[in-house]
Amino acid sequence: MSKMVKAAVFASGTGSNFDVIMNTEDLACEITLLVCDNPEAQVIQKANKYGVAVFVFNPKDYPSKKAYEQQIVKKLQEAGISWIFLAGYMRIAGPVLLGAFENKIVNIHPSLLPAFPGKDAIGQAFKAGVKITGVTVHFIDEGIDTGPIIAQVPVTVLTGDTETELKERIQKTEHQLYPKVINQLIQAK
């Protein structure tokens, strides 16, 4: 049997996508590291519960983005990580991280990119009054949600929707799509 591909999840918040990934039967990789830039994030407790190693850093403790990304890359290489899956990670990857893991860093975003990139995509879509938004899984580059798109699933904005109801449907779609795309990417290599 071939050795399981090792992957890391980067997250900054509650970790709902992390939870789903960890609970996916037949996931084509083993999540062996969580990288988190928020020492208060709930996702840290989830990683501990699953027995996943955690690297928590505070960007303010480093002189530059380059410095903390060098530390992250060192941790990833020590852990034998091949893939990085962003799940609510609120930082833009810089050249150090992108160079070390070229075409191996994937993000999930709660809109149909290129529409509504960046923070609060659900709120942006809701305020814009669009009838359809959705979920995008894409490779990352140095821009904000500008990398090559891997998969998209539309989510209809229903008449009378609240922003919370829309967010719940988008998250449900994310939770179905992300593990499927992760498996497709890893099995394709």
HUMOQUI-V980156 format. One record per pair of residues at least 4 apart in sequence whose C-alpha atoms are under 8 Angstrom apart, sorted by the first residue. I is the first residue (numbers start at 1). J is the second residue. D is the distance in whole Angstrom. If there is no record, write none. Layout:
{{I | J | D} {I | J | D}}
This chain:
{{4 | 28 | 7} {4 | 29 | 6} {4 | 30 | 6} {5 | 28 | 7} {5 | 29 | 5} {5 | 30 | 6} {5 | 81 | 8} {5 | 82 | 7} {5 | 186 | 8} {6 | 29 | 6} {6 | 30 | 5} {6 | 31 | 6} {6 | 32 | 6} {6 | 80 | 7} {6 | 81 | 5} {6 | 82 | 6} {6 | 83 | 7} {7 | 29 | 6} {7 | 30 | 6} {7 | 31 | 5} {7 | 32 | 6} {7 | 33 | 7} {7 | 81 | 5} {7 | 82 | 6} {7 | 83 | 5} {7 | 84 | 6} {7 | 85 | 7} {8 | 31 | 6} {8 | 32 | 6} {8 | 33 | 5} {8 | 34 | 6} {8 | 35 | 7} {8 | 76 | 8} {8 | 81 | 6} {8 | 83 | 6} {8 | 84 | 5} {8 | 85 | 6} {9 | 18 | 7} {9 | 31 | 7} {9 | 33 | 7} {9 | 34 | 5} {9 | 35 | 6} {9 | 84 | 6} {9 | 85 | 5} {9 | 86 | 6} {9 | 87 | 7} {10 | 34 | 6} {10 | 35 | 5} {10 | 36 | 6} {10 | 84 | 7} {10 | 85 | 6} {10 | 86 | 5} {10 | 87 | 6} {10 | 88 | 7} {10 | 89 | 6} {11 | 15 | 7} {11 | 18 | 8} {11 | 34 | 7} {11 | 35 | 7} {11 | 36 | 5} {11 | 37 | 8} {11 | 43 | 7} {11 | 86 | 6} {11 | 87 | 5} {11 | 88 | 5} {11 | 89 | 4} {11 | 90 | 7} {12 | 36 | 5} {12 | 37 | 6} {12 | 38 | 6} {12 | 41 | 6} {12 | 43 | 7} {12 | 87 | 8} {12 | 88 | 6} {12 | 89 | 5} {12 | 90 | 6} {13 | 38 | 7} {13 | 41 | 5} {13 | 42 | 6} {13 | 43 | 6} {13 | 88 | 6} {13 | 89 | 8} {14 | 41 | 6} {14 | 42 | 5} {14 | 43 | 5} {15 | 19 | 6} {15 | 42 | 7} {15 | 43 | 5} {15 | 46 | 7} {15 | 87 | 7} {15 | 88 | 7} {16 | 20 | 6} {16 | 43 | 8} {17 | 21 | 6} {17 | 87 | 6} {17 | 88 | 8} {17 | 174 | 7} {17 | 175 | 6} {17 | 178 | 8} {18 | 22 | 6} {18 | 43 | 7} {18 | 87 | 7} {19 | 23 | 6} {19 | 46 | 7} {20 | 24 | 6} {20 | 175 | 6} {20 | 179 | 8} {21 | 27 | 8} {21 | 175 | 8} {21 | 178 | 8} {21 | 179 | 6} {22 | 31 | 7} {22 | 50 | 8} {24 | 179 | 7} {27 | 179 | 7} {27 | 182 | 8} {27 | 183 | 6} {28 | 182 | 7} {28 | 183 | 5} {28 | 186 | 6} {28 | 187 | 7} {29 | 183 | 8} {29 | 186 | 7} {31 | 52 | 7} {32 | 52 | 5} {32 | 53 | 6} {32 | 79 | 8} {32 | 81 | 8} {33 | 52 | 6} {33 | 53 | 5} {33 | 54 | 6} {33 | 55 | 7} {33 | 76 | 8} {33 | 79 | 8} {34 | 44 | 8} {34 | 47 | 7} {34 | 52 | 7} {34 | 53 | 6} {34 | 54 | 5} {34 | 55 | 6} {35 | 54 | 6} {35 | 55 | 5} {35 | 56 | 6} {35 | 57 | 8} {35 | 72 | 8} {36 | 41 | 8} {36 | 44 | 8} {36 | 54 | 8} {36 | 55 | 6} {36 | 56 | 5} {36 | 57 | 6} {36 | 89 | 8} {37 | 56 | 6} {37 | 57 | 5} {37 | 58 | 5} {37 | 59 | 7} {37 | 89 | 8} {38 | 56 | 7} {38 | 57 | 7} {38 | 58 | 7} {39 | 44 | 8} {39 | 56 | 6} {39 | 57 | 7} {39 | 58 | 7} {40 | 44 | 8} {42 | 46 | 7} {43 | 47 | 6} {44 | 48 | 6} {44 | 54 | 7} {45 | 49 | 6} {46 | 50 | 6} {47 | 51 | 6} {47 | 52 | 5} {47 | 53 | 7} {47 | 54 | 7} {48 | 52 | 6} {48 | 53 | 7} {48 | 54 | 8} {55 | 75 | 8} {57 | 61 | 8} {57 | 68 | 8} {58 | 62 | 8} {59 | 64 | 8} {59 | 65 | 7} {59 | 68 | 7} {62 | 67 | 6} {62 | 68 | 6} {63 | 67 | 6} {64 | 68 | 7} {65 | 69 | 6} {65 | 94 | 7} {66 | 70 | 6} {66 | 94 | 7} {66 | 95 | 8} {66 | 96 | 6} {67 | 71 | 6} {68 | 72 | 6} {69 | 73 | 6} {69 | 94 | 8} {69 | 96 | 6} {69 | 97 | 6} {70 | 74 | 6} {70 | 96 | 6} {70 | 97 | 7} {71 | 75 | 6} {72 | 76 | 6} {72 | 97 | 8} {73 | 77 | 6} {73 | 96 | 8} {73 | 97 | 6} {73 | 100 | 7} {74 | 78 | 6} {75 | 79 | 6} {76 | 80 | 6} {76 | 81 | 5} {77 | 81 | 6} {82 | 101 | 8} {82 | 104 | 7} {83 | 101 | 7} {83 | 104 | 5} {83 | 105 | 6} {84 | 101 | 8} {84 | 104 | 6} {84 | 105 | 5} {84 | 106 | 6} {85 | 105 | 6} {85 | 106 | 5} {85 | 107 | 6} {86 | 105 | 7} {86 | 106 | 6} {86 | 107 | 5} {86 | 108 | 7} {87 | 107 | 7} {87 | 108 | 6} {88 | 108 | 8} {92 | 142 | 7} {92 | 143 | 7} {92 | 144 | 7} {93 | 97 | 6} {93 | 98 | 7} {93 | 140 | 8} {93 | 141 | 7} {93 | 142 | 6} {94 | 98 | 6} {94 | 142 | 6} {95 | 99 | 6} {95 | 142 | 7} {96 | 100 | 6} {97 | 101 | 6} {98 | 102 | 5} {98 | 103 | 8} {98 | 105 | 8} {98 | 141 | 7} {98 | 142 | 8} {101 | 105 | 7} {103 | 139 | 7} {103 | 140 | 8} {104 | 139 | 7} {105 | 139 | 6} {105 | 140 | 6} {106 | 137 | 7} {106 | 138 | 6} {106 | 139 | 4} {106 | 140 | 6} {107 | 137 | 6} {107 | 138 | 5} {107 | 139 | 6} {107 | 140 | 6} {108 | 135 | 7} {108 | 136 | 6} {108 | 137 | 4} {108 | 138 | 7} {108 | 174 | 7} {108 | 178 | 7} {109 | 113 | 8} {109 | 117 | 8} {109 | 121 | 8} {109 | 135 | 6} {109 | 136 | 5} {109 | 137 | 6} {109 | 145 | 8} {110 | 121 | 6} {110 | 122 | 6} {110 | 134 | 6} {110 | 135 | 5} {110 | 136 | 6} {110 | 170 | 7} {110 | 171 | 8} {110 | 174 | 8} {111 | 115 | 7} {111 | 116 | 6} {111 | 117 | 7} {111 | 121 | 6} {111 | 122 | 7} {111 | 125 | 8} {111 | 133 | 5} {111 | 134 | 5} {111 | 135 | 5} {111 | 136 | 6} {112 | 116 | 7} {112 | 133 | 6} {112 | 134 | 5} {112 | 135 | 6} {112 | 136 | 6} {112 | 152 | 7} {112 | 153 | 8} {112 | 154 | 7} {113 | 117 | 7} {113 | 135 | 8} {113 | 136 | 6} {113 | 145 | 7} {113 | 146 | 8} {114 | 145 | 8} {114 | 146 | 7} {116 | 121 | 5} {116 | 122 | 8} {116 | 124 | 6} {116 | 125 | 7} {117 | 121 | 6} {117 | 144 | 7} {117 | 145 | 6} {117 | 146 | 8} {118 | 144 | 6} {118 | 145 | 7} {120 | 124 | 6} {121 | 125 | 6} {122 | 126 | 6} {122 | 163 | 7} {122 | 166 | 8} {122 | 167 | 6} {123 | 127 | 6} {123 | 163 | 7} {124 | 128 | 6} {125 | 129 | 6} {125 | 130 | 6} {125 | 133 | 7} {126 | 130 | 7} {126 | 163 | 6} {130 | 157 | 7} {131 | 156 | 6} {131 | 157 | 5} {131 | 158 | 7} {132 | 154 | 6} {132 | 155 | 6} {132 | 156 | 4} {132 | 157 | 5} {133 | 154 | 6} {133 | 155 | 5} {133 | 156 | 6} {133 | 157 | 7} {134 | 152 | 7} {134 | 153 | 6} {134 | 154 | 4} {134 | 155 | 4} {134 | 156 | 7} {134 | 170 | 6} {134 | 173 | 8} {135 | 152 | 6} {135 | 153 | 5} {135 | 154 | 6} {135 | 155 | 7} {135 | 170 | 7} {135 | 173 | 7} {135 | 174 | 6} {136 | 149 | 7} {136 | 150 | 8} {136 | 151 | 6} {136 | 152 | 4} {136 | 153 | 7} {137 | 149 | 6} {137 | 150 | 6} {137 | 151 | 5} {137 | 152 | 6} {137 | 178 | 7} {137 | 181 | 8} {138 | 145 | 8} {138 | 147 | 6} {138 | 148 | 6} {138 | 149 | 4} {138 | 150 | 5} {138 | 151 | 7} {139 | 147 | 5} {139 | 148 | 5} {139 | 149 | 6} {139 | 150 | 7} {140 | 145 | 7} {140 | 146 | 7} {140 | 147 | 5} {140 | 148 | 7} {141 | 145 | 8} {141 | 146 | 7} {141 | 147 | 5} {142 | 146 | 8} {142 | 147 | 8} {143 | 147 | 7} {150 | 181 | 8} {151 | 181 | 7} {153 | 173 | 7} {153 | 177 | 8} {155 | 169 | 7} {155 | 170 | 7} {155 | 173 | 8} {157 | 161 | 7} {157 | 166 | 7} {161 | 165 | 6} {161 | 166 | 6} {162 | 166 | 6} {163 | 167 | 6} {164 | 168 | 6} {165 | 169 | 6} {166 | 170 | 6} {167 | 171 | 6} {168 | 172 | 6} {169 | 173 | 6} {170 | 174 | 6} {171 | 175 | 6} {172 | 176 | 6} {173 | 177 | 6} {174 | 178 | 6} {175 | 179 | 7} {176 | 180 | 7} {177 | 181 | 6} {178 | 182 | 6} {179 | 183 | 6} {180 | 184 | 6} {181 | 185 | 6} {182 | 186 | 6} {183 | 187 | 6} {184 | 188 | 6} {185 | 189 | 7}}
